[in-house]
Amino acid sequence: MKGAWPRVQLGQLLRRSDETIPLLPDGTYREITVRLWGKGVVPRGTVTGIGVAAQRRRLVRKGMLILSRIDARNGALGIVPPELDGAIATNDFPVFRLQEDRLLPGYLGWLCQTAAFVEECRRASEGTTNRVRLQEDKFLCGEISLPPLPEQQRIVERIEELAARTHAAHALRRQAAGEAEALHVAWLRFAMVDSSAHEIDLQQACDAIIDNLHSNPRYANSGVPCVRSSDVGWGTLSLVGSLRTDEAEYRRRTVRGTPQADDIVLVREGGGTGKCALVLPSQRFSLGQRVMILRPNRTRILPKFFLYQLLSPLVQEHQIMPFSKGSASPHLNIGLLRRFRLRLPSLPEQRRIVTRLDAALTEMNALKRQHTETAADLDALLPAILDRAFRGEL
């Protein structure tokens, strides 16, 4: 048990390594960095000697402890993996050799990921705002519980066994989430195939097509939301984070038409080209840049059916993606948009399709919530395992 394990200062187990290598102008070198919150020691990139201001750089070896002077207090520390043996680091990343006859790299590597160890790094960090740095002397005065090497090895093997199970569970969760998304797309594709449907132009399905006012909005600290592409999701419209305009700017920006309930907001430019959502009765806003309004002709097409069709592969894959122009900022030409082809079954058939797709979407959203809850539980599992391991309870 941990109570029988001696407490040993890190300074008795670690030795600072100041080994450096000269950088040749035509040489190629791998740089190393450390991610925050125990996310690992990883490659930073490859550099040439001529591209580095310093003539020498610190050399790191596998099994060493490396930490960030600036962010060790945020969990940026860990053990150098074998694949990064011989990489280089800047002076902001001190490295330490372990006395491996007393301390195993695997044991220290997992210990570095515990909240208690990161807290020790925080206490060893000093400085003013934006200049807080780890003080090595204080860090090396910190103590850890040090079981015998066989017990360290047993702990490492047990943690790695449980961590592998946790990672496998994460992979299964991601796979399930991906399959749910694929199933929803398949439903959209299948639902829009109807032998009785006839094709019409998008313009024929609309009572109005309202483009935004082509000028930059004059934003205010409060007032009426002004919807931008970032406020529109794939079937969702959120005004929570929207920028605001005063009433005068709102009236100016709605001179071409005021958004109404069951209108469809469509993103026509940028990385999210094709995103769209229904306007809810409670939502009052004007149009910012990159968005437009499609107002369904309800005698021909149900608003929800219109939305589902716009989100379906029939429109997204076969019309929006091929006709979005511009590599830097893809955008839809409104003339082409008006001629997009839609499949239009009868109104009763549209209602039947909407009912089925609503049910499928409800089920998928329930799965997403379950996946989110499962992910949170899995994220909490490894810290709990580490806590028990280093309390001698694993």
HUPE-V640995 format. One record per backbone hydrogen bond with DSSP energy under -1.0 kcal/mol. CO is the residue of the C=O (numbers start at 1). NH is the residue of the N-H. E is the energy in kcal/mol with one decimal. If there is no record, write none. Layout:
CO:NH:E, CO:NH:E
//
This chain:
1:4:-1.6, 2:5:-1.9, 6:146:-2.7, 8:144:-2.3, 9:12:-1.6, 10:13:-1.7, 10:14:-2.1, 13:99:-2.2, 15:97:-3.2, 19:59:-2.8, 21:57:-1.9, 24:27:-1.9, 25:50:-1.8, 27:49:-2.0, 29:47:-2.9, 30:88:-3.1, 31:44:-2.6, 33:42:-2.2, 36:39:-1.2, 40:35:-2.7, 42:33:-2.6, 45:31:-3.1, 47:29:-3.3, 48:51:-1.3, 49:52:-1.4, 55:23:-2.9, 57:21:-2.1, 58:89:-2.1, 60:86:-2.5, 61:64:-1.7, 64:80:-2.7, 65:96:-2.4, 66:78:-2.3, 68:72:-1.8, 69:134:-1.9, 71:74:-1.7, 71:76:-2.2, 72:75:-1.8, 74:37:-2.8, 75:38:-2.5, 75:77:-1.6, 76:68:-2.2, 78:66:-2.9, 80:63:-2.7, 81:84:-1.8, 82:85:-1.8, 84:87:-1.9, 87:60:-2.4, 88:32:-1.6, 89:58:-1.5, 90:93:-1.9, 92:69:-2.6, 94:67:-1.8, 95:17:-2.6, 96:65:-2.5, 97:15:-2.2, 98:100:-1.5, 99:102:-2.5, 99:103:-2.3, 104:108:-2.2, 105:109:-2.9, 106:110:-1.9, 107:111:-2.2, 108:112:-2.4, 110:113:-1.2, 111:114:-1.8, 114:118:-2.0, 115:119:-2.1, 116:120:-1.6, 117:121:-1.8, 118:122:-2.0, 119:123:-2.3, 120:124:-1.4, 122:125:-1.3, 124:135:-3.0, 126:133:-3.1, 128:131:-2.5, 133:126:-2.7, 135:139:-2.5, 136:140:-2.8, 139:142:-1.4, 140:11:-2.6, 142:10:-3.0, 144:8:-2.7, 148:152:-2.5, 149:153:-2.7, 150:154:-2.1, 151:155:-2.5, 152:156:-2.5, 153:157:-2.5, 154:158:-2.3, 155:159:-2.7, 156:160:-2.7, 157:161:-1.9, 158:162:-2.2, 159:163:-3.1, 160:164:-2.1, 161:165:-1.5, 162:166:-2.1, 163:167:-2.8, 164:168:-2.2, 165:169:-2.2, 166:170:-2.2, 167:171:-2.3, 168:172:-2.3, 169:173:-2.2, 170:174:-2.7, 171:175:-2.4, 172:176:-2.6, 173:177:-2.4, 174:178:-2.4, 175:179:-2.4, 176:180:-2.1, 177:181:-2.0, 178:182:-2.5, 179:183:-2.3, 180:184:-2.0, 181:185:-2.2, 182:186:-2.4, 183:187:-2.3, 184:188:-2.3, 185:189:-2.6, 186:190:-2.9, 187:191:-3.0, 188:192:-1.3, 190:193:-1.5, 194:197:-1.7, 198:344:-3.2, 200:342:-2.9, 202:205:-1.2, 203:206:-1.1, 205:297:-2.9, 208:295:-2.9, 210:293:-3.1, 213:215:-2.5, 224:245:-2.1, 225:286:-1.8, 227:288:-3.1, 228:231:-1.7, 229:232:-1.4, 231:238:-2.3, 233:235:-1.7, 236:233:-3.9, 239:242:-1.0, 243:226:-2.4, 244:220:-2.8, 245:224:-2.5, 246:250:-2.3, 247:251:-2.6, 248:252:-1.9, 249:253:-2.4, 250:254:-1.1, 254:257:-1.1, 260:263:-2.0, 263:279:-2.5, 264:294:-2.7, 265:277:-1.6, 266:292:-2.0, 267:274:-2.7, 268:332:-3.0, 270:273:-1.6, 272:275:-2.4, 275:267:-2.8, 276:235:-2.4, 277:265:-2.7, 279:262:-3.0, 280:283:-1.8, 286:227:-2.5, 290:268:-2.3, 292:266:-2.7, 293:210:-2.6, 294:264:-2.6, 295:207:-3.3, 295:208:-1.2, 296:298:-1.0, 297:300:-2.3, 297:301:-2.5, 302:306:-2.8, 303:307:-2.4, 304:308:-2.5, 305:309:-2.4, 306:310:-2.3, 307:311:-1.9, 312:315:-1.2, 312:316:-2.8, 313:318:-1.7, 315:319:-1.5, 315:320:-3.2, 316:321:-2.2, 319:323:-1.5, 325:331:-1.8, 330:270:-3.2, 331:325:-2.6, 333:337:-2.6, 334:338:-2.2, 337:340:-1.6, 338:203:-2.4, 340:202:-2.4, 342:200:-2.2, 344:198:-1.5, 346:350:-2.4, 347:351:-2.4, 348:352:-2.0, 349:353:-2.4, 350:354:-2.7, 351:355:-2.4, 352:356:-1.9, 353:357:-2.6, 354:358:-2.9, 355:359:-1.9, 356:360:-2.2, 357:361:-2.7, 358:362:-2.5, 359:363:-2.1, 360:364:-2.3, 361:365:-2.7, 362:366:-1.9, 363:367:-2.0, 364:368:-2.4, 365:369:-2.4, 366:370:-2.2, 367:371:-2.7, 368:372:-2.6, 369:373:-2.4, 370:374:-2.5, 371:375:-2.7, 372:376:-2.1, 373:377:-2.1, 374:378:-2.7, 375:379:-2.6, 376:380:-1.5, 380:384:-1.4, 381:385:-2.3, 382:386:-2.8, 383:387:-2.4, 384:388:-2.1, 385:389:-2.6, 386:390:-2.4, 388:393:-2.9, 389:392:-1.3
//
